[in-house]
Amino acid sequence: MDENLKKEIQSATLERLISHLDERKDVQNIDLMNLAGFCRNCLSRWYREEAEKKGIEITDPDARKHIYGMPYSEWKEKYQK
């Protein structure tokens, strides 16, 4: 498998994970952290850090919006228990 195809598959896998988490808003970040050792906030931080490695500045709120599909404050108000 060439590197471009590998990266396309990895990208699609991440987008699928984000979509899955979006469909499972009932699963709280603390539950993810306790069971898997990471949560949506971890994903958003990793997203920001990887962008920075490429010289792209992304704010924490923008990274969280990408992962949560909405501003983090809105998600917390609607779904955080």
Buried (B, 14 or more C-beta within 10 A) or exposed (E): EEEEEEEEEEEEEBEEEBEEBBEEBEBBBEEBBEEEEEBBBBBBBBBBEEBEEEEEEBEEEBBBBBBBBEEBEEBEEEBEE
